[in-house]
Amino acid sequence: MGKIIGRVAATEKYPATMDKFYFWTNSDFRLNAFDVVKIQHLEGSFSFGTVENIFHITDAKSFLTNYISNDFGDTEIEPPTLRIGMNYVEVAICYNDKNIYTPANNDAAVYLATPEEIKQALGLDKIQHPLPCGFLKMYADTPNEIFLPVNLNSQFLLGSEGAHLNISGISGLAAKTSYAMFLIKSILESCTESVAFIIFNVKSKDLMAIHKPNDDENFSEIATDYKELKLSGTPFKNVRYYAPFNESKDVTTYLPESTVKEYLREKILKKFKYTYEDDRESLEMLFADIDDTTQTMDSIISKIIDNDDKDFGGIKTWSEFLEKVRDLTLKSSDKSISVLSWRKFSRVVNKEIKNDKMFSSRPKYNQAECRLEEELQKISAGSVSVIDIAKLSTNKQAFVFGDVLKTIYKLKLGEYDAAGKVLNVPSKIVIFVDELNKYASKDVSKNSPILRQILDVAERGRSLGIILFGAEQFLSNIHPRVSGNCATFAFGRTNVIETTTRDYSAFPSTYRNILTRLEQGEYVIQNPIFRSLLKIYFPKPIYQQFKD
């Protein structure tokens, strides 16, 4: 049974309820928030709960009593009388092994839980389709410390039971990208379904060497952590990198020229282009942040997509397109679209397209040039496609991201099957993007084509096998229809202003405070299969880290 650490105290002011109880314990006995304890209950059953808060009280009636007993505030003397003191602990019940959820009885014995009991209490003992998501440290930094690997049910992350992951936390300290990549590594090596990954590199060159091992001097320790979770200590395999074509510098990337040449020699990097004939349908993505209350931009884009014979019939290149748009800014051929609207349209497309060779002629396939749409049609199970958009402007990043979402949607809907080029499409395609707030915040226009794509993925993607892993600094900024459709949340370190928002209202106050002081490598995880929030730890990245 183990040593009794305290007993339930049900008082007039703090009664035991069906889902909460309090117990007293010695003031020198150490417990932490998220720790699991058990109590004896009715019919030989045991109830388990997680520690939410710990209080220390003495027999002093008020602060003034303490002040007076120290010779009226003499800080130099030792207290003449040792006050009686104790801790009392607030516990939220999460499980009863006989499904009895009546209030705990006063004086019921309270114990620490064993590793097996902790798993049982938190819902970790019978996880189906296990997917490692980190380590659980119980009774940390005490002689009773327990260290457990934690699995979640992959069907609550990738479907069919639930889908989508949201990771939040302040920049730098929260290690959002590192945790997303850890989960991707876990899926690749633990999931039996056919899954492919599309990863957007949005910061410097962070994810542009994930096929290379981490050169950290503590690499052997990192690899050991992975092996304890039954994962390999090796970097990612079957990786392909895509960067925007740039005529003068070959590619638009933060990678050094020597690394670009190395990747081209190894045939793991391709330079993507957009051509007018094939990609004009994606032009709407350039207008995601443009206020279009009269929807004249939509009308213009519709004319272009329909290849309107009167204005855009026969146009083959971006330069011809821009020239035609310039003509329409002088005299519109459509009475429903004013010259002013054409001028507004012209300003946007000229700014983004005119001097950018990413918008170019047909790719030279023998020179590692490509179109992303064609490449993504060939995506295969177990593959990892890293699309580098870090050096692009915000509008162009949105353009590429929106275009990729649209392509994957069409791929899963079977719209490319008629060409006979699409074979063995993976059952699941995971798309990971950091800075999700750029595309799906509460402030984004409801007419944004990219927001429409994201909402489609969030609300209907699970049925198609399209899974969104999104990360951002503040969850409270994300569109509620996006966050509301995520089955799994990972909360990293954040600030006190964020924790006071509605998204954290269900968290106990102590947990909200803990979120403001989490260390790198620590996350609070919420998943339907878990009976309580879990504070977990995950290993450092197994792939190369760039040190600027």
GUDO-52918 format. One record per residue (C-alpha): residue number from 1; residue in three letters; x negated, y, z negated. Coordinates in steps of 0.5 Angstrom, whole numbers, always signed. Layout:
% residues N
NUM, ALA, X, Y, Z;
...
END
This chain:
% residues 548
1, MET, +0, +0, +0;
2, GLY, -6, +5, -2;
3, LYS, -7, +10, -7;
4, ILE, -1, +15, -8;
5, ILE, -3, +22, -7;
6, GLY, +4, +25, -10;
7, ARG, +11, +25, -11;
8, VAL, +17, +28, -7;
9, ALA, +20, +34, -11;
10, ALA, +27, +36, -9;
11, THR, +29, +42, -13;
12, GLU, +35, +47, -13;
13, LYS, +31, +52, -9;
14, TYR, +28, +47, -4;
15, PRO, +32, +41, -3;
16, ALA, +30, +35, +1;
17, THR, +34, +34, +7;
18, MET, +35, +29, +13;
19, ASP, +29, +32, +17;
20, LYS, +25, +35, +11;
21, PHE, +22, +34, +4;
22, TYR, +17, +37, +0;
23, PHE, +12, +33, -5;
24, TRP, +7, +36, -10;
25, THR, +0, +34, -10;
26, ASN, -7, +35, -14;
27, SER, -10, +42, -12;
28, ASP, -16, +39, -10;
29, PHE, -13, +34, -5;
30, ARG, -15, +36, +2;
31, LEU, -9, +35, +7;
32, ASN, -9, +39, +14;
33, ALA, -3, +41, +18;
34, PHE, -1, +36, +23;
35, ASP, -3, +30, +18;
36, VAL, +2, +24, +17;
37, VAL, +4, +22, +11;
38, LYS, +9, +16, +9;
39, ILE, +14, +16, +3;
40, GLN, +18, +10, +0;
41, HIS, +25, +10, +2;
42, LEU, +32, +6, +1;
43, GLU, +32, -1, +3;
44, GLY, +25, -2, +3;
45, SER, +24, +3, +8;
46, PHE, +19, +8, +9;
47, SER, +19, +15, +12;
48, PHE, +14, +18, +16;
49, GLY, +13, +26, +17;
50, THR, +8, +31, +19;
51, VAL, +5, +36, +15;
52, GLU, +7, +43, +17;
53, ASN, +5, +47, +11;
54, ILE, +1, +47, +4;
55, PHE, +3, +52, -2;
56, HIS, -1, +53, -8;
57, ILE, +2, +55, -15;
58, THR, +1, +56, -22;
59, ASP, +5, +57, -28;
60, ALA, +4, +65, -28;
61, LYS, +10, +68, -27;
62, SER, +8, +74, -23;
63, PHE, +1, +77, -20;
64, LEU, +2, +82, -26;
65, THR, +1, +76, -31;
66, ASN, -5, +74, -27;
67, TYR, -8, +81, -28;
68, ILE, -7, +81, -35;
69, SER, -10, +74, -37;
70, ASN, -16, +77, -34;
71, ASP, -17, +82, -39;
72, PHE, -13, +87, -35;
73, GLY, -17, +86, -28;
74, ASP, -24, +85, -31;
75, THR, -27, +81, -25;
76, GLU, -33, +80, -29;
77, ILE, -31, +75, -34;
78, GLU, -29, +68, -33;
79, PRO, -21, +67, -35;
80, PRO, -20, +65, -42;
81, THR, -15, +60, -41;
82, LEU, -14, +55, -35;
83, ARG, -8, +56, -32;
84, ILE, -4, +50, -29;
85, GLY, -4, +49, -22;
86, MET, -2, +44, -16;
87, ASN, -1, +44, -9;
88, TYR, +6, +43, -6;
89, VAL, +7, +40, +1;
90, GLU, +12, +42, +6;
91, VAL, +13, +36, +11;
92, ALA, +18, +35, +17;
93, ILE, +20, +28, +18;
94, CYS, +19, +24, +25;
95, TYR, +21, +17, +24;
96, ASN, +24, +12, +19;
97, ASP, +22, +4, +20;
98, LYS, +29, +2, +19;
99, ASN, +32, +8, +22;
100, ILE, +35, +11, +15;
101, TYR, +35, +18, +16;
102, THR, +38, +20, +9;
103, PRO, +34, +25, +5;
104, ALA, +28, +23, +1;
105, ASN, +29, +21, -7;
106, ASN, +26, +26, -12;
107, ASP, +20, +23, -15;
108, ALA, +19, +18, -9;
109, ALA, +12, +16, -8;
110, VAL, +8, +19, -2;
111, TYR, +2, +16, +1;
112, LEU, -3, +17, +7;
113, ALA, -2, +13, +13;
114, THR, -6, +7, +16;
115, PRO, -8, +8, +23;
116, GLU, -3, +3, +26;
117, GLU, +3, +7, +22;
118, ILE, +0, +14, +25;
119, LYS, +1, +11, +32;
120, GLN, +8, +8, +30;
121, ALA, +10, +15, +26;
122, LEU, +8, +19, +32;
123, GLY, +11, +14, +38;
124, LEU, +4, +12, +40;
125, ASP, +5, +5, +38;
126, LYS, +9, +2, +44;
127, ILE, +7, +7, +50;
128, GLN, +8, +4, +57;
129, HIS, +4, +6, +63;
130, PRO, -1, +9, +58;
131, LEU, -5, +15, +60;
132, PRO, -11, +17, +56;
133, CYS, -10, +25, +54;
134, GLY, -15, +26, +48;
135, PHE, -17, +24, +41;
136, LEU, -13, +25, +35;
137, LYS, -16, +27, +28;
138, MET, -12, +25, +22;
139, TYR, -14, +27, +15;
140, ALA, -20, +31, +18;
141, ASP, -27, +32, +15;
142, THR, -25, +28, +9;
143, PRO, -27, +21, +7;
144, ASN, -20, +18, +9;
145, GLU, -21, +21, +16;
146, ILE, -18, +17, +22;
147, PHE, -20, +18, +29;
148, LEU, -15, +15, +34;
149, PRO, -15, +15, +42;
150, VAL, -8, +18, +45;
151, ASN, -4, +16, +51;
152, LEU, +2, +19, +54;
153, ASN, +7, +15, +58;
154, SER, +5, +17, +65;
155, GLN, +12, +17, +68;
156, PHE, +13, +23, +64;
157, LEU, +8, +26, +67;
158, LEU, +8, +24, +74;
159, GLY, +16, +21, +74;
160, SER, +20, +18, +74;
161, GLU, +22, +20, +67;
162, GLY, +19, +27, +67;
163, ALA, +14, +31, +71;
164, HIS, +10, +37, +72;
165, LEU, +5, +40, +67;
166, ASN, +4, +47, +64;
167, ILE, -3, +49, +61;
168, SER, -3, +55, +57;
169, GLY, -8, +59, +53;
170, ILE, -13, +65, +53;
171, SER, -18, +66, +59;
172, GLY, -25, +63, +57;
173, LEU, -23, +60, +50;
174, ALA, -18, +55, +52;
175, ALA, -21, +51, +57;
176, LYS, -15, +50, +61;
177, THR, -18, +48, +68;
178, SER, -23, +43, +64;
179, TYR, -17, +40, +61;
180, ALA, -13, +39, +67;
181, MET, -19, +36, +70;
182, PHE, -20, +31, +65;
183, LEU, -12, +29, +66;
184, ILE, -13, +28, +73;
185, LYS, -19, +24, +72;
186, SER, -15, +20, +67;
187, ILE, -10, +19, +72;
188, LEU, -15, +17, +78;
189, GLU, -17, +11, +73;
190, SER, -11, +9, +69;
191, CYS, -5, +10, +74;
192, THR, -3, +4, +78;
193, GLU, +1, +8, +83;
194, SER, -2, +11, +89;
195, VAL, -4, +19, +87;
196, ALA, -7, +24, +91;
197, PHE, -10, +31, +88;
198, ILE, -10, +38, +91;
199, ILE, -14, +43, +87;
200, PHE, -15, +50, +88;
201, ASN, -21, +53, +86;
202, VAL, -19, +60, +84;
203, LYS, -25, +62, +80;
204, SER, -32, +63, +82;
205, LYS, -35, +56, +84;
206, ASP, -32, +53, +78;
207, LEU, -29, +46, +81;
208, MET, -34, +46, +87;
209, ALA, -39, +41, +85;
210, ILE, -34, +36, +81;
211, HIS, -37, +30, +85;
212, LYS, -44, +31, +82;
213, PRO, -45, +29, +74;
214, ASN, -46, +34, +69;
215, ASP, -53, +36, +68;
216, ASP, -52, +38, +60;
217, GLU, -57, +35, +56;
218, ASN, -52, +32, +51;
219, PHE, -49, +28, +58;
220, SER, -50, +21, +54;
221, GLU, -45, +23, +49;
222, ILE, -40, +26, +54;
223, ALA, -40, +20, +57;
224, THR, -39, +16, +51;
225, ASP, -33, +20, +49;
226, TYR, -30, +18, +56;
227, LYS, -31, +11, +55;
228, GLU, -28, +11, +48;
229, LEU, -22, +13, +52;
230, LYS, -23, +7, +57;
231, LEU, -25, +12, +62;
232, SER, -32, +12, +66;
233, GLY, -37, +17, +65;
234, THR, -38, +18, +72;
235, PRO, -36, +25, +76;
236, PHE, -30, +25, +81;
237, LYS, -31, +20, +88;
238, ASN, -27, +21, +94;
239, VAL, -28, +29, +94;
240, ARG, -27, +33, +100;
241, TYR, -28, +41, +100;
242, TYR, -25, +46, +104;
243, ALA, -27, +53, +104;
244, PRO, -24, +59, +109;
245, PHE, -28, +60, +115;
246, ASN, -32, +66, +116;
247, GLU, -36, +68, +123;
248, SER, -42, +72, +120;
249, LYS, -43, +68, +113;
250, ASP, -40, +61, +116;
251, VAL, -35, +60, +110;
252, THR, -32, +65, +105;
253, THR, -34, +62, +98;
254, TYR, -39, +63, +92;
255, LEU, -43, +57, +93;
256, PRO, -50, +59, +95;
257, GLU, -52, +58, +102;
258, SER, -56, +52, +101;
259, THR, -51, +48, +97;
260, VAL, -46, +50, +103;
261, LYS, -51, +47, +108;
262, GLU, -52, +41, +104;
263, TYR, -44, +40, +103;
264, LEU, -44, +40, +111;
265, ARG, -50, +35, +112;
266, GLU, -46, +30, +107;
267, LYS, -40, +32, +111;
268, ILE, -36, +33, +105;
269, LEU, -34, +41, +107;
270, LYS, -30, +43, +112;
271, LYS, -28, +51, +114;
272, PHE, -21, +52, +115;
273, LYS, -18, +57, +120;
274, TYR, -11, +59, +121;
275, THR, -9, +60, +129;
276, TYR, -3, +64, +131;
277, GLU, +1, +58, +135;
278, ASP, +1, +53, +130;
279, ASP, +1, +58, +123;
280, ARG, +5, +64, +125;
281, GLU, +11, +60, +121;
282, SER, +7, +62, +115;
283, LEU, +6, +69, +116;
284, GLU, +12, +70, +110;
285, MET, +7, +68, +105;
286, LEU, +3, +74, +106;
287, PHE, +10, +78, +104;
288, ALA, +11, +75, +97;
289, ASP, +9, +81, +93;
290, ILE, +12, +86, +98;
291, ASP, +19, +89, +96;
292, ASP, +24, +87, +101;
293, THR, +31, +90, +99;
294, THR, +34, +90, +106;
295, GLN, +31, +84, +108;
296, THR, +28, +87, +114;
297, MET, +21, +84, +113;
298, ASP, +25, +77, +113;
299, SER, +28, +79, +120;
300, ILE, +22, +81, +123;
301, ILE, +18, +74, +121;
302, SER, +25, +70, +124;
303, LYS, +23, +74, +130;
304, ILE, +16, +71, +130;
305, ILE, +18, +64, +128;
306, ASP, +23, +64, +133;
307, ASN, +18, +66, +138;
308, ASP, +23, +71, +141;
309, ASP, +22, +71, +148;
310, LYS, +23, +79, +149;
311, ASP, +18, +81, +144;
312, PHE, +13, +75, +142;
313, GLY, +14, +70, +148;
314, GLY, +8, +68, +151;
315, ILE, +3, +70, +145;
316, LYS, -3, +66, +144;
317, THR, -7, +69, +139;
318, TRP, -8, +74, +133;
319, SER, -10, +79, +137;
320, GLU, -5, +79, +142;
321, PHE, +0, +79, +136;
322, LEU, -3, +85, +133;
323, GLU, -3, +89, +139;
324, LYS, +5, +87, +140;
325, VAL, +6, +89, +133;
326, ARG, +3, +96, +134;
327, ASP, +7, +97, +140;
328, LEU, +13, +96, +136;
329, THR, +11, +101, +131;
330, LEU, +12, +106, +137;
331, LYS, +18, +104, +140;
332, SER, +23, +98, +137;
333, SER, +26, +93, +142;
334, ASP, +31, +91, +136;
335, LYS, +36, +96, +134;
336, SER, +37, +92, +127;
337, ILE, +30, +93, +126;
338, SER, +27, +100, +125;
339, VAL, +21, +103, +127;
340, LEU, +19, +104, +120;
341, SER, +20, +97, +118;
342, TRP, +15, +95, +124;
343, ARG, +10, +100, +121;
344, LYS, +11, +97, +114;
345, PHE, +10, +90, +117;
346, SER, +4, +92, +121;
347, ARG, +1, +95, +115;
348, VAL, +1, +89, +111;
349, VAL, -1, +84, +117;
350, ASN, -7, +89, +120;
351, LYS, -10, +89, +113;
352, GLU, -10, +82, +112;
353, ILE, -11, +79, +119;
354, LYS, -15, +84, +123;
355, ASN, -22, +83, +121;
356, ASP, -21, +76, +117;
357, LYS, -24, +71, +122;
358, MET, -20, +66, +117;
359, PHE, -15, +68, +122;
360, SER, -18, +66, +129;
361, SER, -18, +61, +135;
362, ARG, -17, +54, +135;
363, PRO, -22, +50, +130;
364, LYS, -28, +47, +133;
365, TYR, -27, +40, +130;
366, ASN, -35, +38, +132;
367, GLN, -37, +44, +128;
368, ALA, -33, +42, +121;
369, GLU, -28, +47, +123;
370, CYS, -21, +45, +121;
371, ARG, -13, +47, +120;
372, LEU, -11, +45, +113;
373, GLU, -4, +43, +115;
374, GLU, -8, +38, +120;
375, GLU, -12, +36, +114;
376, LEU, -7, +35, +109;
377, GLN, -3, +30, +113;
378, LYS, -9, +25, +113;
379, ILE, -9, +25, +105;
380, SER, -10, +19, +102;
381, ALA, -9, +15, +95;
382, GLY, -15, +17, +90;
383, SER, -17, +23, +94;
384, VAL, -19, +29, +91;
385, SER, -18, +35, +96;
386, VAL, -21, +42, +93;
387, ILE, -19, +48, +97;
388, ASP, -23, +54, +95;
389, ILE, -19, +61, +95;
390, ALA, -24, +64, +90;
391, LYS, -27, +69, +94;
392, LEU, -20, +71, +98;
393, SER, -16, +77, +96;
394, THR, -10, +76, +92;
395, ASN, -5, +76, +98;
396, LYS, -9, +71, +102;
397, GLN, -10, +67, +96;
398, ALA, -2, +67, +96;
399, PHE, -2, +66, +103;
400, VAL, -6, +59, +103;
401, PHE, -3, +57, +96;
402, GLY, +4, +58, +99;
403, ASP, +2, +54, +106;
404, VAL, -1, +48, +102;
405, LEU, +6, +48, +98;
406, LYS, +10, +48, +105;
407, THR, +6, +43, +108;
408, ILE, +6, +38, +102;
409, TYR, +14, +39, +102;
410, LYS, +14, +37, +110;
411, LEU, +10, +31, +109;
412, LYS, +14, +28, +103;
413, LEU, +20, +30, +107;
414, GLY, +17, +26, +113;
415, GLU, +17, +32, +118;
416, TYR, +11, +30, +121;
417, ASP, +13, +22, +122;
418, ALA, +15, +24, +129;
419, ALA, +8, +25, +131;
420, GLY, +6, +18, +129;
421, LYS, +0, +21, +126;
422, VAL, +2, +20, +118;
423, LEU, +1, +13, +115;
424, ASN, +1, +11, +108;
425, VAL, +3, +18, +105;
426, PRO, +1, +17, +97;
427, SER, +7, +16, +93;
428, LYS, +5, +22, +88;
429, ILE, +1, +28, +90;
430, VAL, -1, +33, +85;
431, ILE, -2, +40, +86;
432, PHE, -6, +44, +81;
433, VAL, -7, +51, +81;
434, ASP, -10, +56, +75;
435, GLU, -7, +63, +75;
436, LEU, +0, +60, +76;
437, ASN, +3, +67, +74;
438, LYS, +1, +70, +80;
439, TYR, +6, +66, +84;
440, ALA, +11, +64, +79;
441, SER, +12, +70, +74;
442, LYS, +18, +73, +71;
443, ASP, +16, +79, +75;
444, VAL, +16, +76, +82;
445, SER, +21, +78, +87;
446, LYS, +27, +73, +87;
447, ASN, +26, +74, +95;
448, SER, +19, +71, +94;
449, PRO, +18, +65, +99;
450, ILE, +12, +63, +95;
451, LEU, +17, +63, +88;
452, ARG, +22, +59, +92;
453, GLN, +17, +54, +94;
454, ILE, +15, +53, +87;
455, LEU, +22, +53, +84;
456, ASP, +23, +47, +89;
457, VAL, +17, +43, +87;
458, ALA, +19, +44, +80;
459, GLU, +27, +43, +81;
460, ARG, +26, +37, +86;
461, GLY, +19, +35, +87;
462, ARG, +20, +30, +82;
463, SER, +24, +26, +87;
464, LEU, +20, +27, +92;
465, GLY, +13, +25, +89;
466, ILE, +11, +32, +89;
467, ILE, +8, +34, +82;
468, LEU, +6, +41, +79;
469, PHE, +0, +42, +74;
470, GLY, +0, +49, +73;
471, ALA, -4, +54, +68;
472, GLU, -4, +61, +66;
473, GLN, -6, +65, +60;
474, PHE, +1, +66, +57;
475, LEU, +7, +61, +58;
476, SER, +12, +67, +56;
477, ASN, +10, +70, +63;
478, ILE, +12, +64, +67;
479, HIS, +19, +64, +71;
480, PRO, +24, +60, +66;
481, ARG, +26, +55, +72;
482, VAL, +19, +53, +73;
483, SER, +17, +52, +65;
484, GLY, +24, +49, +64;
485, ASN, +23, +43, +69;
486, CYS, +16, +41, +66;
487, ALA, +16, +35, +62;
488, THR, +9, +36, +58;
489, PHE, +6, +42, +55;
490, ALA, -1, +43, +53;
491, PHE, -2, +49, +49;
492, GLY, -9, +52, +48;
493, ARG, -12, +58, +44;
494, THR, -8, +64, +45;
495, ASN, -6, +71, +41;
496, VAL, -1, +73, +36;
497, ILE, +3, +77, +40;
498, GLU, +4, +71, +45;
499, THR, +6, +66, +39;
500, THR, +12, +71, +37;
501, THR, +15, +70, +44;
502, ARG, +21, +66, +45;
503, ASP, +17, +60, +48;
504, TYR, +14, +59, +41;
505, SER, +20, +60, +37;
506, ALA, +21, +53, +35;
507, PHE, +14, +52, +32;
508, PRO, +13, +52, +25;
509, SER, +10, +58, +23;
510, THR, +3, +55, +21;
511, TYR, +3, +51, +28;
512, ARG, +4, +58, +31;
513, ASN, -2, +61, +27;
514, ILE, -6, +55, +28;
515, LEU, -5, +56, +36;
516, THR, -9, +63, +35;
517, ARG, -15, +59, +32;
518, LEU, -16, +53, +36;
519, GLU, -23, +51, +38;
520, GLN, -25, +50, +45;
521, GLY, -23, +42, +47;
522, GLU, -17, +43, +42;
523, TYR, -10, +43, +45;
524, VAL, -3, +42, +42;
525, ILE, +1, +37, +46;
526, GLN, +8, +37, +47;
527, ASN, +11, +31, +51;
528, PRO, +18, +27, +50;
529, ILE, +15, +21, +48;
530, PHE, +12, +24, +42;
531, ARG, +16, +25, +36;
532, SER, +12, +31, +34;
533, LEU, +7, +36, +36;
534, LEU, +0, +33, +37;
535, LYS, -6, +37, +36;
536, ILE, -11, +33, +40;
537, TYR, -19, +34, +42;
538, PHE, -21, +32, +49;
539, PRO, -28, +31, +52;
540, LYS, -33, +36, +56;
541, PRO, -32, +36, +63;
542, ILE, -36, +30, +66;
543, TYR, -38, +34, +73;
544, GLN, -43, +39, +74;
545, GLN, -42, +46, +70;
546, PHE, -44, +52, +74;
547, LYS, -48, +57, +69;
548, ASP, -48, +64, +72;
END
